[in-house]
Amino acid sequence: MTPTEDLINEHKAIKVMLSIMSKIAEDIKANKEFYIKDVEQIVDFLQTFADKCHHGKEETSLFPALVLAGIPKENGPIGVMLQEHTLGRGYIKEIKRGLENCKLGDTCSGELIMTNLTNYVSLLQNHIHKEENILFPIANKTLSEQKQKEISEQFEKIEEEVVGHGVHEQYHDLLNQFKSKYLGLI
């Protein structure tokens, strides 16, 4: 499997979570009850699976390899992707702030949570589209087969050492639970 194929597989899981987040945001907007614990688990998924693992692979392995191969870091797709990673982290921080307000008994910040869930979903949907249609084709064309093999090995190391053994499987189990609960899918 090439590095971009690995990242596209992770995109599939992230897209499922984005659908779940959209549903929760809709529920909050409709003044329906939402479960703080579920949103906390979503934040954990976003911070660990989407950011630490997925974005970590891109930021520590794929993007530097592309820069070494002559793709500019600034004023190009890599710079845009990095900027969007930072923006996404800001949305996650705001979701967490809203959750903390709810847990402290302050006026529950459902609107803050809803707004940032929605903003994150929109950002990541566009981000994934740009990666899969612009950046990844550039990577596939630019990087040699040997370099792609090295990056894939780095990806495996990130999964084991940074994220942890078996963590992917735990998140896929969570996705399956939430697909059933929020999307009516089994």
VENURSUL-V989358 format. One record per helix or strand of 3 or more residues. SS is the DSSP state (A for helix, B for strand). FROM is the first residue (numbers start at 1). LEN is the number of residues. If there is no record, write none. Layout:
SS:FROM:LEN ; SS:FROM:LEN
//
This chain:
A:3:27 ; A:36:33 ; A:77:27 ; A:110:33 ; A:145:19 ; A:167:17
//
